[in-house]
């Protein structure tokens, strides 16, 4: 059983693309569908999604989306777990402490700040470029080559044969979004390993570099890094004193005696490292992930509306099934009667009530659209409706009434009874009876059919009832 989804997603995109290859409807069906959702005519995307949901039952073969999403789900699960584990163990490696030398925070900062900022810069460049330039930036990510390797697995080979592949631009955005999500999981693994090591071990942090950096310069660099949380958590920015006592030099395997004396203070670095990880590796990445999700959505909308056949369906949604009619009434079979015939070719643009005798409501709405008329209330009468229901509708009608009938069906006694109720209704000022031809003939009626209805209505001798004669 297929589930309905009114939101645009990769699944709805692939299902809709597959549906268009099999079925696109015709003008009558598509216009009738749109008329029942007139409020959505200004929102073509939502209207197309509703149309797709309505016609999903026509897809009897296996859905392309099922194969693709199954592959994507497996790939995301495997990579998500893998990146989290790698992040966790990378964190453990960076924070490993044997007691012979302090943990160098520069290594940790390189992984939780410099590398993420570089990766996010490449992602932004890929977002802002197209075609071969974007591909070049994507090729710089290890994930691209890992996915290439995974594409050789058996469960991935089925995706290559999809009938409705994603566009290159959409694939780019999905790839960028996946990078941000996996990088987030990697950073969470780093953060958890840091918090875990701080809890279970007494770690001494320090810093050391071949560059000629004085403690004052290094502290100013750290203060610049921590400016984003300085007002919220100032204790998470190392003081100059902490920076001075944390500097160590690789002169042999012995630890500086001064660092041993201040070992209890060297653990205070963990707050700065944790905040750096949260802000630069997690918060910034999360913002970029939201941007990439928005990019996927926007590209998905563009690709959805650009699918072959979509513009044709949208034209049928917005174009009346019959857009033109001959303005002049032609002369048909002349009927000579003793009294003046109540025949007119003049319809109103709007009626208080519109009835369709032996019509479905959808057919009435489509006829209204074809004739460019509106009704405050529209009812299907006759046919499967009980006479008591039809009688109640006729008694509640008011002012001007339009009554559609099938021109090729002669008037029955039930119809005459219904019409007489309308005539007797004092609230009804005028009843215009409109014999319609078949939809295949664009509602045109034969002159002989119109003549039958004219004679029947003339026999009622009611000044309320007029026959609309626009037969050609």
C-alpha positions in Angstrom: 0.0 0.0 0.0 1.4 3.4 -1.0 1.3 6.2 1.5 0.2 9.7 0.5 2.7 12.5 1.1 1.8 16.2 0.5 5.3 17.4 1.2 8.0 17.7 -1.4 10.8 15.2 -0.7 13.1 12.9 -2.7 10.5 10.2 -2.5 7.6 12.4 -3.8 10.0 13.7 -6.6 10.9 10.2 -7.8 7.4 8.9 -7.5 6.0 11.9 -9.5 8.7 11.5 -12.1 7.9 7.8 -12.5 4.1 8.6 -12.7 4.6 11.1 -15.5 6.2 8.5 -17.7 3.1 6.3 -17.3 0.2 8.8 -17.0 -0.4 12.5 -17.5 -4.2 12.7 -17.6 -6.2 14.7 -20.2 -7.5 18.2 -20.3 -10.9 17.4 -19.0 -9.6 15.4 -16.0 -6.9 17.8 -15.1 -9.1 20.9 -15.3 -11.8 19.2 -13.2 -9.2 18.3 -10.6 -7.9 21.9 -10.5 -11.4 23.4 -10.2 -12.0 21.4 -7.0 -8.9 23.0 -5.6 -9.2 26.6 -6.9 -7.3 28.0 -3.9 -4.2 26.0 -4.9 -4.1 27.4 -8.5 -1.6 30.0 -7.2 0.5 27.3 -5.7 1.4 25.0 -8.6 3.8 22.9 -6.5 1.2 22.0 -3.9 -1.4 21.3 -6.7 1.0 19.0 -8.5 1.7 17.1 -5.3 -2.0 16.6 -4.7 -2.5 15.4 -8.3 0.4 13.0 -7.8 -1.0 11.6 -4.6 -4.4 11.1 -6.3 -2.9 9.1 -9.1 -0.3 7.1 -7.2 -2.5 4.0 -7.5 -1.6 3.9 -11.2 2.0 2.9 -10.3 1.7 -0.9 -10.2 5.4 -1.6 -10.6 8.1 -1.2 -7.9 8.7 2.4 -7.1 12.1 3.9 -8.0 12.0 5.8 -4.7 12.0 2.5 -2.8 15.3 1.4 -4.3 17.0 4.8 -4.0 15.8 5.5 -0.4 16.8 2.0 0.7 20.3 2.6 -0.7 20.5 6.1 0.8 19.2 4.9 4.2 21.8 2.1 4.4 24.6 4.4 3.2 23.7 7.1 5.7 23.4 4.6 8.6 26.8 3.0 7.8 28.6 6.3 7.3 26.9 7.9 10.3 28.0 5.2 12.7 31.4 5.1 11.1 32.1 8.8 11.4 30.9 8.9 15.0 33.2 6.1 15.9 36.1 7.6 14.0 35.5 10.9 15.8 35.4 9.2 19.2 38.6 7.4 18.7 40.4 10.4 17.1 39.4 12.3 20.2 40.8 9.5 22.4 44.1 9.5 20.4 44.5 13.3 20.7 43.8 13.2 24.4 45.9 10.2 25.3 48.0 11.0 28.3 50.8 8.9 29.7 52.1 11.3 32.4 55.4 11.9 30.6 54.3 15.0 28.6 51.1 17.1 28.7 48.5 16.8 25.9 49.3 19.4 23.3 46.1 21.4 22.7 47.3 22.6 19.3 46.7 19.2 17.9 43.2 19.2 19.2 42.5 22.7 18.0 43.7 21.7 14.5 41.1 18.9 14.4 38.1 20.7 16.1 38.5 24.2 14.5 40.9 24.5 11.6 39.9 21.4 9.7 36.1 22.0 10.2 36.5 25.6 9.0 38.4 24.5 6.0 35.8 21.8 5.2 33.0 24.3 5.6 34.7 26.8 3.3 34.9 24.1 0.6 31.3 23.3 1.2 30.3 26.9 0.7 32.3 27.2 -2.5 30.6 24.1 -3.8 27.2 25.6 -2.9 28.0 28.8 -4.8 29.4 27.1 -7.9 27.9 24.9 -10.6 28.9 22.2 -13.0 32.6 21.2 -13.3 33.7 23.8 -10.7 31.4 22.4 -8.1 32.5 18.8 -8.9 36.1 19.9 -8.4 35.3 21.0 -4.8 33.3 17.9 -4.1 36.2 15.7 -5.2 38.3 17.3 -2.5 36.2 15.6 0.2 37.2 12.0 1.2 33.5 11.1 1.4 33.3 11.4 -2.4 35.8 8.6 -2.9 34.4 6.5 -0.1 30.9 6.7 -1.8 32.6 5.6 -5.1 33.9 2.6 -3.3 30.5 1.8 -1.7 28.8 2.1 -5.1 30.4 -1.2 -6.1 28.5 -3.1 -3.4 25.6 -5.3 -4.6 22.8 -3.3 -2.9 24.1 -0.1 -4.6 24.1 -1.4 -8.1 20.3 -1.3 -8.5 20.3 2.4 -8.0 22.4 3.0 -11.1 19.5 1.6 -13.3 16.8 4.0 -12.0 14.5 5.3 -14.7 14.3 8.7 -13.0 17.8 9.7 -11.9 18.4 12.9 -9.9 19.9 15.8 -11.7 23.6 16.6 -11.2 22.7 19.8 -9.3 20.4 18.1 -7.0 22.9 15.3 -6.4 25.5 17.9 -5.5 23.2 19.5 -2.9 22.4 16.1 -1.4 26.1 15.3 -1.2 26.8 18.6 0.5 24.0 18.0 3.0 25.3 14.5 3.8 28.8 15.9 4.4 27.5 18.4 7.0 25.5 15.7 8.8 28.4 13.2 8.9 30.8 15.9 10.0 28.4 16.8 12.8 28.5 13.1 14.0 32.3 13.1 13.8 32.4 16.3 16.0 29.9 14.8 18.5 32.3 11.8 18.8 35.2 14.2 19.5 33.2 16.1 22.2 32.0 12.9 23.9 35.6 11.5 24.0 36.8 14.8 25.5 34.2 14.9 28.2 34.7 11.2 29.0 38.5 11.5 29.3 38.1 14.6 31.5 35.8 12.6 33.8 37.8 9.4 34.1 41.4 10.8 33.9 43.4 13.6 35.3 44.8 15.1 32.2 47.5 17.8 32.0 47.1 20.1 29.0 49.9 22.2 27.5 51.0 23.8 24.3 54.1 23.7 22.3 55.1 24.9 18.8 58.2 25.5 16.8 56.9 28.9 15.9 58.3 31.7 17.9 55.1 32.5 19.8 55.2 34.2 23.2 52.6 33.4 25.8 51.1 36.9 25.4 50.6 36.4 21.6 49.3 32.9 22.0 46.8 34.1 24.7 45.5 36.8 22.4 45.0 34.2 19.7 43.0 32.1 22.1 41.0 35.1 23.3 40.1 35.8 19.6 38.9 32.2 19.2 36.8 32.5 22.4 35.3 35.9 21.6 32.0 34.2 20.6 31.4 32.8 24.1 33.3 35.4 26.2 30.2 37.1 27.4 28.5 33.9 28.3 31.3 31.8 29.8 34.4 33.9 30.4 36.0 31.2 32.5 36.3 29.1 29.3 39.0 31.4 27.9 42.5 30.6 29.2 44.2 33.4 31.2 47.7 34.6 30.5 48.9 32.9 33.7 47.5 29.5 32.5 49.1 30.0 29.1 52.5 30.8 30.6 52.6 27.8 33.0 51.2 25.4 30.2 54.0 26.1 27.7 56.4 23.2 27.4 59.5 22.4 25.3 60.6 19.1 23.9 64.0 18.9 25.5 64.3 15.3 26.4 61.5 13.2 27.9 61.4 15.0 31.2 58.5 17.4 32.1 59.4 20.9 33.1 59.5 21.1 37.0 57.3 24.2 36.9 54.6 22.3 35.1 54.7 19.6 37.7 54.2 22.1 40.4 51.2 23.5 38.6 49.7 20.2 37.5 46.4 20.9 39.2 45.9 24.0 37.1 46.7 22.5 33.7 43.4 20.6 33.6 41.5 23.9 33.3 42.1 23.8 29.6 39.2 21.4 29.0 36.5 24.1 29.2 38.2 26.0 26.4 38.6 22.9 24.3 35.0 21.9 24.9 33.6 25.3 23.9 35.8 25.4 20.8 34.4 22.0 19.8 30.8 23.0 20.5 31.0 26.4 18.7 33.3 25.8 15.7 32.9 22.1 15.1 29.2 21.7 16.0 27.3 25.0 16.0 28.8 26.3 12.8 28.4 23.0 11.1 24.8 22.7 12.3 24.1 26.1 10.7 25.7 25.0 7.4 23.7 21.8 7.6 20.4 23.8 7.8 21.6 25.9 4.8 22.3 22.8 2.8 18.9 21.3 3.7 17.3 24.5 2.4 19.4 24.2 -0.7 18.2 20.7 -1.3 14.6 21.8 -0.9 15.0 24.7 -3.3 16.7 22.6 -5.9 14.1 19.9 -5.5 11.4 22.4 -6.2 13.2 23.6 -9.3 13.7 20.1 -10.6 10.2 19.1 -9.8 8.7 21.9 -11.9 11.2 21.2 -14.7 10.2 17.6 -15.2 9.0 16.7 -18.7 5.3 17.0 -19.0 4.8 19.3 -15.9 4.2 22.5 -17.8 1.6 20.8 -20.0 -0.3 19.6 -16.9 -0.1 23.1 -15.4 -1.5 24.6 -18.6 -4.5 22.2 -18.4 -5.0 23.1 -14.8 -5.3 26.8 -15.6 -7.0 26.6 -19.0 -10.8 26.2 -19.3 -11.8 23.0 -21.0 -13.8 25.1 -23.5 -12.2 28.5 -23.8 -14.2 29.9 -26.7 -17.8 29.9 -28.0 -19.4 31.4 -31.1 -20.9 34.7 -30.0 -23.8 34.6 -32.4 -26.8 32.2 -32.2 -27.4 30.4 -35.4 -30.9 29.8 -36.7 -32.1 26.2 -36.1 -35.3 24.3 -36.6 -38.1 26.8 -36.3 -41.0 25.7 -34.0 -44.3 27.4 -34.6 -46.5 27.7 -31.5 -49.6 29.7 -30.6 -47.7 31.5 -27.8 -44.3 33.2 -27.6 -41.5 30.8 -27.0 -39.5 31.3 -23.8 -36.1 30.7 -25.4 -32.9 32.7 -24.7 -29.2 32.6 -25.7 -28.3 34.9 -22.8 -26.8 33.4 -19.7 -25.9 35.2 -16.6 -22.3 35.2 -15.3 -23.5 34.1 -11.8 -26.4 32.2 -10.4 -27.7 31.8 -6.9 -28.1 28.1 -7.4 -27.0 25.7 -10.1 -28.5 22.2 -10.5 -27.3 19.4 -12.7 -30.0 16.8 -13.5 -28.4 13.4 -13.6 -24.9 14.9 -13.5 -22.1 14.3 -11.1 -21.0 17.4 -9.2 -17.5 17.3 -10.8 -19.3 17.4 -14.2 -21.3 20.4 -13.2 -18.1 22.2 -12.0 -16.4 21.4 -15.3 -19.4 22.7 -17.3 -19.5 25.9 -15.2 -15.8 26.4 -16.0 -16.4 25.8 -19.7 -19.3 28.3 -19.8 -17.5 30.7 -17.6 -20.3 31.0 -15.0 -20.4 30.7 -11.2 -22.9 29.5 -8.7 -23.2 30.3 -5.0 -24.6 26.8 -4.5 -24.1 23.8 -6.7 -26.1 20.6 -6.4 -26.3 17.3 -8.3 -29.9 16.1 -8.6 -31.7 13.2 -10.2 -29.8 10.0 -10.9 -28.9 8.2 -7.6 -30.4 11.0 -5.4 -33.7 10.3 -3.8 -36.7 12.5 -4.8 -37.1 13.7 -1.2 -33.5 15.0 -1.2 -34.0 16.7 -4.6 -37.3 18.2 -3.4 -35.6 19.7 -0.3 -32.9 21.2 -2.5 -35.5 22.7 -4.9 -37.5 24.2 -2.0 -34.4 25.9 -0.6 -33.4 27.5 -3.9 -33.5 31.2 -4.3 -33.6 33.9 -6.9 -31.9 32.9 -10.2 -31.5 29.2 -10.9 -29.6 27.4 -13.7 -30.6 23.9 -14.4 -28.3 21.7 -16.5 -29.9 18.8 -18.4 -28.5 16.3 -20.9 -29.9 17.4 -24.2 -30.1 13.9 -25.6 -32.2 12.6 -22.7 -35.9 13.4 -23.1 -37.6 15.0 -20.0 -38.9 12.4 -17.6 -41.8 12.7 -15.1 -39.3 12.9 -12.2 -37.6 15.8 -13.9 -41.0 17.6 -14.6 -42.0 17.1 -10.9 -38.6 18.6 -9.8 -39.0 21.6 -12.2 -42.6 22.2 -11.0 -41.3 22.5 -7.4 -38.8 25.1 -8.5 -41.7 27.0 -10.3 -43.9 26.9 -7.2 -41.0 28.1 -5.0 -41.8 31.8 -4.5 -38.2 32.5 -3.6 -37.2 31.5 -7.1 -37.5 34.4 -9.6 -36.2 32.6 -12.7 -35.2 29.2 -13.9 -32.9 28.9 -16.9 -32.8 25.4 -18.3 -29.6 24.6 -20.2 -29.5 21.4 -22.4 -25.9 20.3 -22.7 -24.3 18.1 -25.3 -21.6 15.5 -24.5 -18.2 16.5 -23.3 -16.7 15.0 -26.4 -18.6 17.5 -28.5 -17.7 20.4 -26.2 -21.3 20.5 -24.8 -22.8 21.4 -28.2 -26.4 20.1 -28.6 -28.3 19.0 -31.7 -31.1 21.3 -32.9 -33.6 18.5 -32.7 -32.8 17.9 -29.1 -33.2 21.5 -28.2 -36.6 21.6 -30.0 -37.9 18.8 -27.8 -36.9 20.6 -24.7 -38.4 23.9 -26.0 -41.7 22.2 -26.7 -41.8 20.5 -23.3 -41.0 23.7 -21.4 -43.5 25.7 -23.4 -46.2 23.2 -22.4 -45.6 24.1 -18.7 -46.9 27.7 -19.5 -44.6 29.2 -16.8 -43.0 32.6 -17.3 -40.3 31.6 -14.8 -38.7 29.0 -17.0 -36.5 29.8 -20.0 -34.5 27.5 -22.3 -30.9 28.4 -23.1 -30.4 27.7 -26.8 -26.8 28.1 -27.9 -26.7 25.0 -30.2 -24.5 25.3 -33.2 
